[in-house]
Amino acid sequence: MPHPFTSIIVLVHNGMLLTQKFVNHIFENTDNFELIFVDNGSTDSVKDYLIEGSQKKLWKLIRSEENLG
């Protein structure tokens, strides 16, 4: 029986290493999903990482230029 479709929504504010570990784990262990990141004004390298992944259609990205809390 196939797994049901799952939407995974993740709020991010900086934290490149943790975000990369999370992404690797999801892609290695999850089927039939969409990944949506909400970037809450990140200022480290995770910002570019999330943009690059969204351009490659690996996930969807919602960005805020400032940390909205």
N, C-alpha and C positions, 0 to 999 in steps of 0.2 A: 504494500500500500504506500503511495507517495506521501511525503510529508506535506502538510498544508503550507501555503505561502505565508511567509512571516515578514513583517516590516520591523527593522531594527533601527531605532532612532537614538542617536548618541549626541549629547551636548558636550562640546569641547571648548576648553579655554587653556591654551598652551599644552604642554605635556606630550612632546613628540614621541619619546620612547614608549610610553604607555599606549599611545594611540596606534603606533606601528604593531606592538605586540597584540593588541586587541584585533586589529584588522587581520593579521596573520592567523590568529586563532579562529576567527569567524570563517575566513575563506577555506581553512583546512577542515573545519568540523561542522559546517552548516550547509544544508541544501535548500534550494527553493526560497530565496530570500531577497529582499532589497535592503540596502544599507543607506541610511540618511544621516548625514552629519549636520549638526547645527553648530557653527563656529561662532562663539561668543566673544569676538574681538581679540582673537589670538595675536600675539606679537612675536612668537618664536617661529621656528621652521615648520611647525605643524600647519601653519596657514598655507604655505606653498605646497606642502604634501597633500593637503585636502583639495586644493584647487587642481593640482595635477591629476589626482585620482578621479575627480569629477569630469575633467576634460577627456579622460580615457574611458568614461562611462562605467567606471567600477562602482561608483556610488553617486548619490545625489548630495548636493551641498547647499545649505542655506547659510549665508554669511551676514554677520553684523560687524560694522567697523568699530563698534565700542562694546565693552562688557556691560550687558544689560542686567546682570545679576542672576 
